[in-house]
Amino acid sequence: MIAEKMKGMVANSSAIRAMFEEGNRLAGIYGAENVYDFSLGNPNVAAPEAVKQAILELLEDEDPVVLHGYTNSNSGYADVRQAVAESLNERFGTGFEGKNIVMTVGAAGGLNVILKTLINPGDEVIVFAPYFGEYRSYTNNYDGVLVEISPNTADFQPKLDEFEEKITAKTKAVIVNTPNNPTGVVYSEETIKKLAAVMEKKQKEYGTEIYLISDEPYRELVYDGVEVPYLTKYYANTIVGYSYSKSLSLPGERIGYLVIPDEAADSEAVLSAANVANRILGFVNAPTLQQKIVKKCLKEKTDISYYNRNREALYQGLADCGFSCIKPEGAFYLFVKSPVEDEKEFCAAGKKYHILMVPGSSFGCPGYVRLAYCVSYETIINSLPKFAELAKEYF
């Protein structure tokens, strides 16, 4: 018999993955070109050429025993961590050192490392709906309690009045994700300042430390000159989780990092514990070859003009069909209002036209669906007549 906790996790297994598998099934029947799969946030832009060159150089020049071996520290290569810190300092005016960086197995690995580090059973972790659904599982892994703030469907900025009401003496962490999955919304500097003020106030009220965990895999994917605030500059107890999955189109390579600033409460203890958590969670250390690759590619970025073209085409095409959604400022998702209250019914209707969408209830926001537009431009264009047919059922 499997563990009781796993029974619940299996029952609530990712709707995103389930839809992706459905897409593969339909493609086998009707042909991939006739299936419009917007389910999975899997980058469809190739990694920059510099990544390939970095791999070739490393394989040619580095001692393979060292290159493919364990790192001396579970937190990663010292030179890589220092290079990441210096890159952040140059870009955001921060003052990090290599010791403030923990290289991780992607952003998901990083979130699990920091939650393992911080959470005692019964501690509360606050999230703002809509949110990446795996936060539920990550929190449950360490017997934490996930506390949801209901969605503000006017502009999808966090509801800070409800947030203030729901912080308790048991609140240990708050997770924010900006640019946001699933909405593509970027939390404004005004929002971040107000959120930080609420957290400072509550820390003093309860005499506790509340950590702000900034989950940032989409930081580099922004449009129209939008800037994403760097949260350590607004709140001392901030920990940043980052991934190169999107910025370098390396989702399968599982490489990212945590930033644990000196200003964070008990930073030395948190850094030490995160180093140990990286090992005991089974990661041991982030992939060594990938660490060396990202060091060589810190100034590289994926070509977001590809995503921007898709964003414009899909947003305008859906608007022309009568659908309603917020135009995303970042990431590669559209969060579309369902024309019927039960968005799962709408997703089922979409399947008749081979359109695959993820229900908003997977993100704590029923009544909406998510479309990942990190697909080919041809898929976007060819799907629009099908969306028009779907729209005729409702408008």
Secondary structure, DSSP 8 states (H G I E B T S, - for coil): ---HHHHHHHHT--HHHHHHHHHHHHHHHH-GGG-EE-------S---HHHHHHHHHHHHHS-HHHHTS--SSTT--HHHHHHHHHHHHHHH-----GGGEEEESHHHHHHHHHHHHH--TT-EEEEESS--THHHHHHHHTT-EEEEE---TTT----HHHHHHH--TTEEEEEEESS-TTT-----HHHHHHHHHHHHHHHHHHT---EEEEE-TTTT-B-TT-----GGGT-TTEEEEEEHHHHSS-GGG--EEEE--TTSTTHHHHHHHHHHHHHHTT--SS-HHHHHHHHHTTT----HHHHHHHHHHHHHHHHHHT--B---SBTTEEEEE-SSS-HHHHHHHHHTTTEE-EEGGGGT-TTEEEEE--S-HHHHHHHHHHHHHHHTTT-
